[in-house]
Amino acid sequence: MRNLPLWSDLCNRNCQARLVVLSDEQTTTYLGVRVMRRKLAAGNWKMNGTAAALPELQSLATSYPDASVDVLICPPATLLHRAAEAVKDTGITVGGQDCHAAESGAHTGDVSALMLVDAGASAVILGHSERREDHGEQNEDVCAKARSAMDAGLKAIICVGESLEQREAANTLDIIGGQMSGSIPDQSTGENLVVAYEPIWAIGTGKVPTLDEIGEVHDFIRARLERRFGEGVGRSVRLLYGGSVKPGNAAEIFAVSNVDGALVGGASLKAKDFSGIIDALQKA
Ligand code: 13P
């Protein structure tokens, strides 16, 4: 029984149980109920943006009063509260880019999950390859942060991805599998977990894996989630692709199986570019 999801897992805010017939791409059936994963366009501003960027965010928010997909912007921590105020009462939510595993304490320069919630965040990106590289974050660090984020009521967007060397050595799936086992906590559900596949070599480079390569990894991630958490939870977790997503390539990426949206860096900084990606996701 341990792996059986609660009804609330199936009918949470991300997964709408529908009686209408939807395409197989959009839905999955569990215990006789069709579950739809609500698509998600997430923008990671990284270490970019001051108060001057807030009008850009407001302009994005006014363009999407009623988006049919979730839209999330993760600005730097210094802007989080003001960004939350800027998108208040719109369809857009904001998130953090990292958090400490502890609730509070002597950790100079760090921000806790509770502090992100206090600033208005609904989600937090964890284990981004830039944090794994710049700050030496290991899978167990990411897992501890994700537990803390989930306990605080945040969605944890956990990033996984291989280097070019690992891909060329045909180790991609082993690397992704290891990162998933080590970084994703046992308490994960379709509500509190999003997994982002971001090949390191595709981030900010303009290089994108082939659609088959993206599909292979996303199908692998889905199968691993189903094996570990059971089909109900495994099928309700959203999987994002990240790495050089632009308005021009978004539609074809969103057509790949088990791609439920994108985690976007550079193209999320300009409302016009991010709008092109949101529009493609709404049509997918
Ligand atoms: P780019 O979209 O700039 O390649 O960045 C991807 C990314 O790292 C998002 O987290």
Boltz pocket constraint, residues with backbone or C-beta under 6 A from the ligand:
constraints:
  - pocket:
      binder: B
      contacts: [[A, 44], [A, 128], [A, 198], [A, 202], [A, 203], [A, 204], [A, 205], [A, 206], [A, 242], [A, 243], [A, 244], [A, 245], [A, 263], [A, 264], [A, 265], [A, 266], [A, 267]]
      max_distance: 6.0
